[in-house]
Structures are given as structure tokens and as C-alpha cells.
Amino acid sequence: MTDPIKHYPCDTVEEFIDRITPDDEEEKHQWFIYRGQADADWGLVPSAFRESGHLTARSLFGCERATPKEQAHFEALTLQRFLKACDLSGLPVPGYTRALAEELERILEQKMDYHWPNPIFDEPLAVAQHYGVPTRLLDWTRRPFVAAYFAASSAIQLKRQPKHIALWAMDVTRKNEWAGLSIVSLPGGTAANLAAQSGLFTIQRGVRALDFASPELEKEPELIASASAKNEFAFAKVTLPFSQCEKLLRICARYGVSAPVLFPGMEGAKKYVDDWAYSEFIGNFDDLV
């Protein structure tokens, strides 16, 4: 099976920056969205489908692998708990209405008649995702340097240092080649920092076991891009050694991409301090703002 990913291993920050910087074809640049990951060995797996951690479908049902119906039930139940907590705190959630609450109740009574989740849940799911609740959304950005920042900043805070970080680029004109995959672009006010980060999401409806860019998806053939058969690439994966993270963060800052910019307010100030503190383990870290 043809790998649907084009790999670009880089040894230096300069090579990495040159690879991710958009060229002069502005229209073509708009075809791509980007995601930074702290470990190049990680796949494109949404948090709701990960098998480790205390909050998973496996832990809820005590099973080796959740069925699609169990997976949907887990995600709906988790979202319901989050929304109820927001209610108790008097916090408004974009898209959360009485009708949506009733639909959640219906799903949890196992009367599903469509592939979870219906698009009416996209906004509440985005808010839950922002605050770390497991969902089947994956965060992306329209700006490659934002993705580069998140890859490097997240990597230096890991307990176990990865060998490489990764920046993924996805050709959004090819999204229909994966079963159930949608691009979710929401108003900037849906979740804090969404506008500052030029953020958007991908979501796959009604499917399971999701690393939709993996060449090893032979167990889920409907998820493989038909582009693979045509020897074309819907994804690019640009990697960089972990040792280059501190330098990458400094260069991102020169391009106007740093914690205070991406997280307006006190949260950004705290994350700036975190970036500075963690980077002390791998080098000096000045002039980030």
C-alpha cells in the first residue's frame, strides 16, 4: 500500500523553516492546514480515541476496544458532563441549547439514528476540546509558524524527550477521500484563542480507530485516501530534531508567533514563562516576545 504521506526530515532549523514557509503561490497556500506535534512518532489520533489515560472509552466500558456505539456513548457522556458543569458554573457555551441537551439525552438512551456527532455538536465540542476534554476533534491552524510553535513548545515540556518534533500539512482539497472527514471552521469567539491561532478542526463522523494519515490503515480500508493509489500525497510531515526546539521557538517569535500573541491575556503570560523555564533545560531562551 502506498504511503499517503510525503516525509521531509530536516536536520537544522534553517532547513525546517525553509520547508514550511509558503511560497509565492498564495492561492495554493490556502489549500493547506497545519498541525504541530511534540513527538514525530505520534499519529493523527484525536484524544477521544487514545487508549491511554484515565478518561477513555476502554476505561469506561472495561473493554479492549470499544465498539462504534460504545465510543459514541463515551464521547456523548463526556460532553454532557462538561456542559452540565458549565451550567452549574453559570458559564455560557456557544451552540449549547435546550434542543442540543435533549439530543444528548436521546443519544445516551442509545436511540442513535445517525453517525455521531451531528454537526450541531461542533461548537460545544470545540469548547470542550479547548479545555482538554477528550473529543474526536483534531486542532489545526492555517498558519505553519503557529503549528511550528506548538510542536516545539509542547516538546520541551514533555517528561520524556522525543527524538524529533513534527509539523503536519494537510491538503484540504482532498478531505473527501477519507470516510466521514470534515473540516470544522468556527467563529473566533467559539473558544478562547481560536482567532489568535487561526485555528480550525478536522472531525471524522461515525468511524473509529483513527489515525487517518497512517499508511497502516489496512484494517480500516475505507479511511485510506484514494490518492494513495494514484501515488499522490495528501499529507506532508516535516520533522526536526528535538535539540533544535529552543532555536525554533526564538525564530517563531521573530515572525510574531509566541505565547503572548497566541494566548492573549494572562494565560499567554503564564505560557511565556513556561516556555522560558522549560527551555532552560536545552539552552538559553531570550527575546521571545
Summary of the structure (lengths in Angstrom):
residues: 289
radius of gyration: 19.3
end to end distance: 45.3
largest distance: 56.7
contacts: 877
relative contact order: 0.19
helix: 43%
strand: 14%
